[in-house]
Amino acid sequence: MTKRVEVSNLENKHKNAIAELVQKACKYESHIELVGNGKNINGKSLMGMMAFGLHDGMKVDVCAEGTDAEQAVADICEFL
């Protein structure tokens, strides 16, 4: 399952957005990746997500495969 989302007000909505995003992704059994700017990053990797460089206005594909993929994608897209 894949859904494209545009990142908006990430830093204004969350105190530590990257850590919170990784924590949210880790709640799901599915494999989760964020794809954008030519990079594919494991959504459960704090170091990977820090290197990904999420910022407002960035368009990202949220991809998940597994039993709870649909809910994981919806939850992460809402967060972003």
Backbone hydrogen bonds, N-H to C=O, Kabsch-Sander energy under -0.5 kcal/mol:
donor,donor_aa,acceptor,acceptor_aa,energy
3,K,62,V,-1.9
5,V,60,V,-2.7
7,V,5,V,-0.6
7,V,58,M,-2.9
8,S,80,L,-2.0
13,K,9,N,-2.0
14,H,10,L,-1.3
17,A,14,H,-0.5
20,E,16,N,-2.5
21,L,17,A,-2.4
22,V,18,I,-2.4
23,Q,19,A,-2.4
24,K,20,E,-2.2
25,A,21,L,-2.4
26,C,22,V,-2.3
27,K,24,K,-1.2
28,Y,25,A,-1.7
31,H,65,E,-2.5
33,E,63,C,-2.8
34,L,41,I,-2.5
35,V,61,D,-2.4
36,G,39,K,-2.2
39,K,36,G,-1.9
41,I,34,L,-2.7
43,G,32,I,-2.9
45,S,42,N,-1.8
46,L,44,K,-0.7
49,M,45,S,-2.7
50,M,46,L,-2.2
51,A,47,M,-2.0
52,F,48,G,-1.4
53,G,49,M,-0.8
54,L,49,M,-0.6
57,G,7,V,-3.5
58,M,55,H,-2.0
60,V,5,V,-3.0
60,V,58,M,-0.5
61,D,35,V,-2.9
62,V,3,K,-3.2
62,V,60,V,-0.6
63,C,33,E,-3.0
63,C,61,D,-0.7
64,A,1,M,-2.5
65,E,31,H,-2.0
69,A,66,G,-1.2
72,A,68,D,-2.3
73,V,69,A,-2.7
74,A,70,E,-2.1
75,D,71,Q,-2.6
76,I,72,A,-2.5
77,C,73,V,-2.6
78,E,74,A,-2.0
79,F,75,D,-1.8
80,L,76,I,-2.2
